[in-house]
């Protein structure tokens, strides 16, 4: 009894430790969640991926169920019958030859039967055995396709969140700078150096920036929820994203000399697998003239007695073995039409492959052109940001020296804020267009 309580205590401790470890893992994701962490979590918890894995298991068990027809099938049966009136049969009389009605059988009958059958040849099970691998591959490729969608969507949502969050941070920095400018303008106004329009302009710029930051902060929360939904992350749990701006800037590089190969796309591979299944379907319809052959054996225990309590006192067993052959002779032209339909489906798939190849080429060309344009725009905006920082620094110094008016400072601040926001927006567009190029090339990995 003591040992039992000790085992229960150890099991409880292990369970609590496992629960604490699981909670720690979730907290770790919430405290430090980089893009690979978000993708890994999504691939393990996203409902679409989980459903695809279940569908993959269903496909595997469906194949096993179809292949089970090759194995011997053993069945058993049992029944009890009581005749209220025995069946009558006309039996010729031994002397006169005249047929007389005679009641045959016993009032109470019970049968226990065992049957064994073995499929020798059947086009159904032959098709199942030849397409088993193709069905499993098709289910696996569907899972891969869904995982690629998850990787791309989570990555784009991740970039969107950090872009909006970074824009809010930039506006926070601008607010601090505008507050200093407002203080400087107010001090100069009180000293009689400038008129009151300078602090008023500073206040207008500050109020506009505060309102704009509030918009971005509200957007951050909404985009976090979108990211959680794409990851399959609990909407009530907190997740904090960690990113390196310098690393993101370095990730924009992409080899633009690569040539697209449709075979690398999972969509093309899915069509190829479907083509294998359609080819097998053509052969299946051509086999319609082949016979279905099966071997069978039966053993029956037959109990008969007119007195029900003594029914199982007498047994009259019987057994048999046999071979069944079913040969289709004429089907009204059905086999020919079904075969022709299957051949047309194969022909139609060839056009699907041709259309997909053309679509992939166009998709890659468009994605590559968009990436190159976004990259050029990003590099130009980075240079503009540096220029805007220099312009603001110089004009701000000139304003403090009394050379420039505060209106020039306001314009320089607005240009600098716009330049900084545009840089991160352009960086987001480059990273997203890079994902589109990689997807067009079939390079999305997980």
Secondary structure by P-SEA (a helix, b strand, c coil): caaaaaaaaaaaaaaaaaaaaaaaaaaaaaacccaaaaaaaaaaccaaaaaaaaaaaaaaaaaaaaaccccbbbbbbcbbbbbcccbbbbbbbcccccbbbbbbcccbbbbbbbbbbbbcccaaaaaaaaaaaaaaaaaaaaaaaaaaaaaaaaaaaaaaaaaaaaaaaaaaaaaaaaaaaaaaaaaaaaaccccaaaaaaaaaaaaaaaaaaaaaaaaaaaaaaaaaaaacccccbbbbbbbbaaaaaaaccccccbbbbccccaaaaaaaaaaaaaaaaaaaaaaccbbbbbbbbbbbbbbbbccccccccccccccccbbbbbbbccccaaaaaaaaaaaaaaaaaaaaaaaaaaaaaaaaaaaaaaaaaaaaaaaaaaaaaaaaaaaaaaaaaaaaaccccaaaaaaaaaaaaaaaaaaaaaaaaaaaaaaaaaaaaccccc
